[in-house]
């Protein structure tokens, strides 16, 4: 995870704890795996995966609950638990199924 703490004021959108099943597939590679979210926001998520991902890897995310899909990029990998990764969605969006999202999840900002 990031070596320096990030203040809540510098976040682009509020984090919401959410455990939901996801599928992932590499955009450039043929690797696929199942996983789940730990924390989500409008811009990405902290996820737990079935295989190790690499920083910079481009992936497709499929949220089974909502049947929504999005492309994302792996932005961090936990050095102590390499199956836990941070991802950033290419386009900020609520693919997670949060029915009452925080106010700062407005996508027209």
N, C-alpha and C positions, 0 to 999 in steps of 0.2 A: 504494500500500500504506500501512499505518498510518504516521504520521509519527514516532511514538515506539515504540521496541522493546518487545515484549511478552515477559516472562520465561517460560521453560518452566513454572515453577511456577504461573503464572496461567492457563494453558491448561486447558480443560475436559476435553480428551482428547488422547492422543498422536497426533501427525501421522505418517503413513506415506506415503513416496513411492510413487506408483502411477500408471502411465500406462494409462488404459482409455478406450475410446471411449464417448461419451455423446451423447444428443440432448437438446435443450432446446426448450421452447415457452413463450411468454409466457402467463401466466394471464389477464391482462386484454387483452393484445394478441394478434394472430394471427401474430406473428413466430416463426419456427422456425429452428433451425440445428443443425449438428453441432459437436462439440467433443471435448475430452479432458481428463481430470484430470491434474494435476501432483502434487499432494499431497492426501491425504484424511485425515479423522478422523471420529469418530462424529457430530460436530456439523455437518460441512460439508466444503468442499474449496476448493482453489485450482484453477481451471479455465482452459483456453484455449478461446475460442469462435470461431465463424465470423463473428459480427457483434458490434458494440459493444453492451454491456448498460449499464443505468443503475443507480446505487445506489438501493436501495429497490424495484427491479423484482421482481415476484413471478413465479417460473418453475416449470415442471414439468421434472424431470430424469428421463431414462430411461437406465439403465446397461445397455447392450446385452449385456454378458457375463453378467450375472445376471438380466436381464429384469425388474429391479426399478425401481419408479418412486417419486418423492417430490416434494413441493412444497418450495420453498426461496425465499430472499430474497437478492438481491445486496447484499452488505454493504461491498464495496470494489471499486474499479476502479483498476488500475495507471495512473497518469498518463503514464508513459513508454511503456506498451504497453496501450492500452485494450481489447485483446482478451483480456487476462489479468484475471480477476476472482476475488474471494473470495465464496463463497456460504455461507449458513447454512441447514441443513435445518430445516423446521418442527418435526420430531420427530427427536431423536437416534436414528440407526439405522445399521447396517452394510449399506447398499445396494451397497457397492463390491465385494463378493466376497472380502474378506479372511478367509481360512479360519482363521487363528490370530491373532485380534485381540489387541492389548495388553490387559492386565488392566483398565485404566481405561475400556474400552469397554463395560462392563456397563451395560445399559439400565435396570436396576431400581434404580439409585442414587438 
